[in-house]
Amino acid sequence: MSGCGSVGAVEGVEHTGAAVDSARRWAGVAALAVGIFVLITIEELPIGVLSVMAPDLGVDEGVAGLAVTVPGILAGVVALCTPVIVRGMDRRLVLVLALASVALSCALSVVAPTFAVLLLARLFAGISIGLYWAVMAIVAIGQVPREHTARALTIAFSGAGGALVLGVPVAAWIGAHVGWRAAFGVVGVLAAVVAVLILLLVEPVRSPVVVTGRMMLAAARTRGVRYALALTGLVVVGQFITYSFVSPVLHNRAGVELGDIGLMLLMYGIAGLIGNFAVAPLLRRSPPLGVVIVVIGTALSLVAVLLVMTDPTPTMLVMPMWGLFVGAISVAMQAFIGSEASEVLEEGTALNSAAFNTSIALGALIGGVILDAAGQPPMILTSVVMVGGGALLAAHYLRTAGRPAPVTR
């Protein structure tokens, strides 16, 4: 009888230990989400404070858009090189280094006396963005059993929607009411805290294969990765041609007061967070179909921005619709890579991250040029055309979908 009791006690302890380990792993995934929250916030922070930052530094809004373009281009280069550079390094430590770089970037931004110094500070933001995006999905997947991969990715990428809900709007509010430098300071402190959490909660993850440059090139030739890169180029560039200048669009075109821009971005962000989770069942069924629906919804939202968003009242309807679909883009594209290029997952993730961040930078650059040369309507129309082209490409892939050819490592 006592023997049976001992066995039961041991089984109870083992069950408790397994439950604690599982809870710790999911807490690690949540910490990754907070990390991407910080990364998205620092990446898009200049967008939220553009209308107050540009005059303070003595530059116009088109030039100030370089604060998004410069780190975005650098992030693309860093993301592309990361799998080759880090090799057997614990991917968790790569994330910690990325967040330390965010803290340094924010500290320099707080004290930047000129726009040139601010751009220098933004270089460190670019490094951090590239490092984090290149390995975050791999680390998230490494925390949980294979059958929970989709849930882990959804939770981890929810940080992107969370940044749109809280990060960018709160930063915009701080920028309007306290000062844009204070907004950078708050993000820097948060980055340091999250770095410690990831170090404590996230399990080490190392790649079983040392990725080489040749393997990256081979991955880029697979059908799934080729389409993912083309879709990212069209959709993300198109989105950020307009979104990079959403503050002046809201203020000058829609007649929203500067103090209310944060509220509009909050509505956009809440809808984006909902979209991030709402798309999950569709992605479990068919990632290519999920991408088609998300991209079509984004294109239609931009049409509404062009035709309807000319007054504060309709703007309150358009911004949530726009955010709902845009909030699902990141997780949809990562699910697409996982489904259509699973044999080159790490390489494909890095390539997609590079394309994503470079596309953000190009979108801000192209948007700034069009804004300064022709004004807001042509800028928004360009976004509509590019994202519409992405919708056609996604539909073509879905119509002709087949298994990608295997890649020889």
JOLINKA-V416856 format. One record per backbone hydrogen bond with DSSP energy under -0.5 kcal/mol. CO is the residue of the C=O (numbers start at 1). NH is the residue of the N-H. If there is no record, write none. Layout:
BEGIN
[[CO | NH] [CO | NH]]
END
This chain:
BEGIN
[[1 | 5] [2 | 6] [3 | 7] [4 | 8] [5 | 9] [6 | 10] [7 | 11] [8 | 12] [9 | 13] [10 | 14] [11 | 15] [12 | 16] [13 | 17] [14 | 18] [15 | 19] [16 | 20] [17 | 21] [18 | 22] [19 | 23] [20 | 24] [21 | 25] [22 | 26] [23 | 27] [24 | 28] [25 | 29] [26 | 30] [27 | 31] [28 | 32] [29 | 33] [30 | 34] [31 | 35] [32 | 36] [33 | 37] [34 | 38] [35 | 39] [36 | 40] [37 | 41] [38 | 42] [39 | 43] [40 | 44] [41 | 45] [44 | 47] [44 | 48] [45 | 49] [46 | 50] [47 | 50] [49 | 52] [49 | 53] [50 | 54] [52 | 56] [53 | 57] [54 | 58] [54 | 59] [55 | 58] [60 | 64] [61 | 65] [63 | 66] [64 | 67] [65 | 68] [65 | 69] [66 | 70] [68 | 72] [69 | 73] [70 | 74] [71 | 75] [72 | 76] [73 | 77] [74 | 78] [75 | 79] [76 | 80] [77 | 81] [78 | 82] [79 | 83] [81 | 84] [81 | 85] [82 | 86] [83 | 87] [86 | 89] [90 | 93] [90 | 94] [91 | 95] [92 | 96] [93 | 97] [94 | 98] [95 | 99] [96 | 100] [97 | 101] [98 | 102] [99 | 103] [100 | 104] [101 | 105] [102 | 106] [103 | 107] [104 | 108] [105 | 109] [106 | 110] [107 | 111] [108 | 112] [109 | 112] [114 | 118] [115 | 119] [116 | 120] [117 | 121] [118 | 122] [119 | 123] [120 | 123] [120 | 124] [121 | 124] [121 | 125] [122 | 126] [123 | 127] [124 | 128] [125 | 129] [126 | 130] [127 | 131] [128 | 132] [129 | 133] [130 | 134] [131 | 135] [132 | 135] [132 | 136] [135 | 139] [136 | 140] [137 | 141] [138 | 142] [140 | 143] [141 | 144] [145 | 148] [146 | 149] [148 | 152] [149 | 153] [150 | 154] [151 | 155] [152 | 156] [153 | 157] [154 | 158] [155 | 158] [156 | 159] [157 | 160] [157 | 161] [158 | 162] [159 | 163] [160 | 164] [161 | 165] [162 | 166] [162 | 167] [163 | 168] [164 | 269] [166 | 170] [167 | 171] [168 | 172] [169 | 173] [170 | 174] [171 | 175] [172 | 176] [173 | 177] [174 | 178] [174 | 179] [179 | 183] [180 | 184] [181 | 185] [182 | 186] [183 | 187] [184 | 188] [185 | 189] [186 | 190] [187 | 191] [188 | 192] [189 | 193] [190 | 194] [191 | 195] [192 | 196] [193 | 197] [194 | 198] [195 | 199] [196 | 200] [197 | 201] [198 | 202] [205 | 91] [209 | 211] [212 | 216] [213 | 217] [214 | 218] [215 | 219] [216 | 220] [217 | 221] [218 | 221] [219 | 222] [222 | 226] [223 | 227] [224 | 228] [225 | 229] [226 | 230] [227 | 231] [228 | 232] [229 | 233] [230 | 234] [231 | 235] [232 | 236] [232 | 237] [233 | 237] [234 | 238] [235 | 239] [236 | 240] [237 | 241] [238 | 242] [239 | 242] [239 | 243] [240 | 244] [242 | 245] [243 | 246] [245 | 249] [246 | 250] [247 | 251] [248 | 252] [248 | 253] [249 | 253] [249 | 254] [250 | 256] [257 | 260] [257 | 261] [258 | 261] [260 | 264] [261 | 265] [262 | 266] [263 | 267] [264 | 268] [265 | 269] [266 | 270] [267 | 271] [268 | 272] [269 | 165] [269 | 273] [270 | 274] [271 | 275] [272 | 276] [273 | 277] [274 | 278] [275 | 279] [277 | 280] [279 | 283] [280 | 284] [281 | 285] [282 | 286] [286 | 290] [287 | 291] [288 | 292] [289 | 293] [290 | 294] [291 | 295] [292 | 296] [293 | 297] [294 | 298] [295 | 299] [296 | 300] [297 | 301] [298 | 302] [299 | 303] [300 | 304] [301 | 305] [302 | 306] [303 | 307] [304 | 308] [304 | 309] [308 | 310] [311 | 315] [312 | 316] [313 | 316] [314 | 317] [314 | 318] [315 | 319] [317 | 321] [318 | 322] [319 | 323] [320 | 324] [321 | 325] [322 | 326] [323 | 327] [325 | 328] [326 | 329] [326 | 330] [328 | 332] [329 | 333] [330 | 334] [331 | 335] [332 | 336] [333 | 337] [334 | 338] [335 | 339] [336 | 340] [337 | 341] [340 | 224] [341 | 344] [342 | 345] [344 | 348] [345 | 349] [346 | 350] [347 | 351] [348 | 352] [349 | 353] [350 | 354] [351 | 355] [352 | 356] [353 | 357] [354 | 358] [355 | 359] [356 | 360] [357 | 361] [358 | 362] [359 | 363] [360 | 364] [361 | 365] [362 | 366] [363 | 367] [364 | 368] [365 | 369] [366 | 370] [367 | 371] [368 | 372] [369 | 373] [370 | 374] [370 | 375] [371 | 375] [375 | 379] [376 | 380] [377 | 381] [378 | 382] [379 | 383] [380 | 384] [381 | 385] [382 | 386] [383 | 387] [384 | 388] [385 | 389] [386 | 390] [387 | 391] [388 | 392] [389 | 393] [390 | 394] [391 | 395] [392 | 396] [393 | 397] [394 | 398] [395 | 399] [396 | 400] [398 | 401] [407 | 409]]
END
